[in-house]
Amino acid sequence: MIRRAVVVVIVISGLLSACSDDKSSSSGSSGTLTGGSQVADSPAPVPTDGGSAASGEAVDCAAVKDAFGYAAVNIQVVVQLGNQPDVTQWVTGVGTMPEFGNQLDALAVLIPYDDGVAESLSFFKGANEIAQRGYAGDTAASAELAAYIGTDLTAVLSKQIPFGMASDAAGC
């Protein structure tokens, strides 16, 4: 259990540092738009797959960082749920599991920036679907989620990495 906690802390720290802004407040001709997103004189980020961002608009970095922060906590919760066979005992005071699907949907804007984002979203949406059934009282959900997640916690947690990579590629 302690090893899992250490792995979780290391992965979250790495992901948050990958998603954080390495620069302190900069001077020059950058500013803030009405929605709170930053603009700069640099060209728009280029998606890694050669395509363009959905509908050609810039990524709302504040929304992506917010969604990823909440989703990262929910990912930690969902990987642990299969260890609790009684769904009535599943944790409800940590994370924002009712909003997990919406958070994953918000991260979909990162798909053009890293090939692994779509696969990771698909995996976590599948885990979320099972978890939501468990929270609704489906007693089979715990075993199903445990089988879906598997025993390699590191492999599951590493599925968060494309979100950080894509966020960087999108200029966030």
Buried (B, 14 or more C-beta within 10 A) or exposed (E): EEEBEEBBEEBBEBBBEBBEEEEEEEEEEEEEEEEEBBEEEEEBBBBBEEEEBEEEEBBBBBBBBEBBBBBBBBBBBBBBBBEBEEBEEBEEEEBEBEBBBEBBEBBBBBBBBBEBBBEBBEBBBEBBBBBBBBBEEBEEBBEBBBEBBEEEBEEBBBBBBBBBBBBBBBBB
